[in-house]
Amino acid sequence: MSIIEEAKTLGLPKRIGSHSHIRGLGLDEKGEPRKIADGMVGQEEARKAAGIVVSMIKEGKMAGRGVLLVGPTGTGKTAIAVAIARELGEDTPFVEMSGSEIYSTELKKTELLMQTLRKSIGVRIKEKRLVYEGVVKDLKIKRVRHPYNPYVLVPREAKITLETKDDNVTLTVSQEIAEQFIQLGVRNNDVVWIDAETGRVFKEGRLKGASQLDLTTEKQLEVPAGPVKKEKEIVHTVTLHDLDILFASRRMGLELLLGFAASREISSDVRKAVDEEVKKLVNQGKAEIVPGVLFIDDAHMLDLETYSFLSRAMESELAPIIILATNRGLTKIRGTDIESPHGIPLDLLDRLLIIPTRPYTEDEIREIIRIRSDEEEIPLGEDALELLTKIGSEKSLRYAVQLMEPAKIISERKGKTKVTAEDIMEASKLFVEVKTSVEYVSKFEEKFLK
């Protein structure tokens, strides 16, 4: 069996997090930004510039270049990087790392960077597989106490009913599949399919008309036709790093498969062999290269060696789109006494298209909070929405978003169906923002350990 055949069941895990609602840059057919679209709010100039970058990428005119996003904390730099990846295609690999991560691993910096680069380059494979596909009409997850922590409940199994226009099937599935339902946030009226062989769950979207929201980022779909159990053409996207690991496992044997390879380097011979097989399959029309996005936040934390590596990587024939982000102005390059804009060497800055971001307005903050409340299923009353908007404007947007979940728990304990301003105020007293925390430490400075 070839490497590609073995890798078909890997796939790319769906990114779940604070930017999972983003579906693109929210541009019209002329490349102009809509005020609110695709989960994006505001930052019109930056989104328009990012749209031009996407066009350059699609036309193959980004060779030797990268992107630098510059702006204050909490101005949507990561959101724009995610949106660029979404614009390039749903299966476009997106890898996010912080500039400080390269100093907290047993791997050499160059090896870690090489692995990260290859995680950002996908190989798209098409094949037909047996799946269960339909609209979720009922989902019940059975939970039991964790064997090592009795205070934590974990899924044991799940029972799901899938329906199409012509069929209705109820399945009892394993713990692994139940965990995927939770991770993907699967609920009634979602359209999903389950790989009958591997158990991988894919959430395609939501049944058209099922959502009562005026604003939603979920794909709206019709009820699938035909039987629930069917043969479906599946597109798999795995990364070059996935293939490196599979090829290395053949050479290194059981040790790597048991997980002892986390601190091991992958030899250049392995990567060369993978590249040759992938190129052969591409030439045969059986695979397609998918350049992804490597996003490095806090880029000012990188050093000269890393910057040099990234410069060479940008010139490589097989390279992802490299996007850096920083909130620093004129500062020293790490490990040197040299001051440079954003802490980045001038020769690398010359290769970067620089996109600035600005602080959000109050109206934009309100819409962002509204989107997050929809995405996280936190029902906010109008008074709560206005108070969170005020907190986001006066303190920080991130702090306002962080208060939503604690406020929801407080609200539920009081038997409410919606989060109110009173719940937000109570949460803000329990969980303070940075400025208040500093004031607290200063007030009781003599009582803290030195």
Phi, psi and omega in degrees: 000135182285168177301317182299317180299318180293328185278350186301329183273356183286299181067172176259127178294142179288134181286122179246128180172198187290350179243019182291344180278350185281129181245354180168191182275349179071044181256152175275184185295342178264005179083011179270140183284135169279149185299316177226116181193146177056030181082001180259143180227133176064202181051044185300316182295316181294320180293323177296317178297319179296325178297322177295321177299316179300317178298319178297320179296313182295331179271002178072031184247023179253008182302132178078006182237161173223186181233141174237121176261124185236128177175167179298163177301139176076029179249017171088023181294314178295321180300319180292320178297317177298317181297323177300315179298319180296322180296330181281349179136147185297330182262014177291123180300136175231117181241126181244134176214158176265149180301335182278347186295331185290349180260002185239040180219157178283342179287152172295152182303315183295325178290317178299316180295320179296317178298319181294319178299317183284337170291339183267005178239120184260162172235116184267127182234138178249139176199166177260134182225159177273126184223163168251118185229139176171183176274134179286114178261336178203138179217120178235125181250122178273126182244147177227166179289142178298136183298336182249351179217097185294349180272356181246131176262135179235152180290140176257316178198176179214153174239123184232137176251121179250141184226140171239184178296336187239359190206161178210123184225137174250128183239142169256122188241164187282175179301318182298320180287322177300321179296324178293323176302317181292314182299322182274353180068036182293133178215176181305142179077007170278149175260118184227164167218148183239126177292119184295335183271314186260341182081005178293137181254135178234125178262110185277328182165204184232146181301131182300130179089353182284330182270136178264006184281142174286332182232118178215147180258000182282142177292130181267125187232156173277165176293127178299152178260168176083189180288158176294315179269119186207168172268128186228140175284121185249138174255117178260137172235118176244164181260162176300326179293321175304315181292324176302315181296317180296317181292319179296326181296329177294323184276328186262346175080207190295330185304314181291321181295332180278001172099013181271009185263006185300326182255010182268150175271150176262129187289155178296331178295320179297312182295323179296318180295320178298314181300320180295318181291320179297315179298322179297316180291326176296316179296331179276356181078015181264350181210165181217134178283135179238093176297126182259200182239126171256113182253120179247107178277161183051050184297339179294349178278351181283159180248179185300321180299317180292317179299320179296319179297316181294324178299316178294321181298323180298332181273353184290149178295324182247092185216148174279177171278121183262120179241123177255155177217144179206154174245018182259152176263238177279118184208167182285142172290132185308132177082004180226174173257014183273123176270139182208153176304125177065013180070023183243134180303145184297326181293329176282322179302327179295339181269354189255137169273116188265125180242117178274148172241155183236163176299149180284149173280169181298318179297322179292320177299318179301315182291324178296316178296321178298317179297315180296323179294323176293315183296321184265005179056050176248105182287114182257132170287162181300323180294324178292319179299317180292321179293318178296324177297317179297316179297318179297324181285318186273330183247280174196149179297319182298319180296318179299316179294322181295333181285343188296312183292313175302320179295325178296317179296317178300317180297315181296324179294336178268002179078020181273156176261347178224149175283131180249172178299326178299320179292321178297317180298317180296318179295322182292336176281331180276325182237106186269161176269178191301314183300315179295321179299317178296317179298322180295315180297319180295321182295320183249034186304320184291343181268349180274149177290141179271000000 
